[in-house]
């Protein structure tokens, strides 16, 4: 009797084990159901800018679409994405308009997305339209990586809305427009001058913002004095001047009597600027030996703000802004 009951129990247990083996995982080699992929949108936490391409850019583009920006999810931080970021920044009171997706911009976009704040795309900066003329006009002049040269001109009426006077030394006391810069560039210039002071240097700012009309008058004067062809080697035609961006400052020192000439590159200040400008987001815009690319003579005094990431890459690889933009926008 005992044997029979034991056998029945064993048989029942075997059957149950066989039945459950088909549905229960056994050991670590058992197949597991894959976790469903999350489609939840979230604001990327990393900084992004023109040329970047990865899943973070793709997610950012989806977020921008959610707040009504008419762009596509390409996965590359392209011109449309740069426009959308710049336009969004221009509509906020506390953001620098740079075209770069930074920590402050991330917080503002996250708030707009989560709180469903109404954004009017194009209210800050019109969406670029296809240029059907022979003249290339910079569509996004607020972008700090905008390329301004003999091929790409700023709009005639472009005047940056965030011009300020940096708290640095000038060799003159008059309150002139050329003391001004865009705020993001002015902040970085102040940091550079502070670091130069600690290094025992004597940097002076000489010439910053220049309007279209002022550049027109200067170029006409230089052309009358030296001829138009000669003037075009060291002075920009109106609209083609980086000074109109508000992102440029010419710097000098007492050792060269506050002049702007190539001797600045041989001063202690000039050597220090060449080595350290990128630490503050600046580049020497017209470097020596690159005249065939920039179409301007060597100007060790002419500094252009492009942001720390771009400045470091440009400096590390000995590039011009033209070469850098070409590299990051190439398909």
JOMO-V689762 format. One record per run of one state. SS is the DSSP state (helix for helix, strand for strand, loop for the rest). FROM is the first residue (numbers start at 1). TO is the last residue. If there is no record, write none. Layout:
# JOMO-V689762
SS_FROM_TO / SS_FROM_TO
This chain:
# JOMO-V689762
loop_1_1 / helix_2_21 / loop_22_47 / strand_48_48 / loop_49_52 / strand_53_53 / loop_54_54 / helix_55_66 / loop_67_75 / strand_76_76 / loop_77_78 / helix_79_90 / loop_91_100 / strand_101_101 / loop_102_102 / helix_103_114 / loop_115_135 / strand_136_137 / loop_138_151 / strand_152_153 / loop_154_162 / strand_163_165 / loop_166_169 / strand_170_170 / loop_171_176 / helix_177_179 / strand_180_182 / helix_183_198 / loop_199_202 / strand_203_207 / loop_208_211 / helix_212_226 / loop_227_227 / helix_228_234 / loop_235_241 / helix_242_245 / loop_246_247 / strand_248_253 / helix_254_256 / loop_257_261 / helix_262_266 / loop_267_267 / helix_268_280 / loop_281_281 / strand_282_286 / loop_287_290 / helix_291_294 / loop_295_298 / strand_299_305 / loop_306_307 / helix_308_317 / loop_318_320 / helix_321_329 / loop_330_331
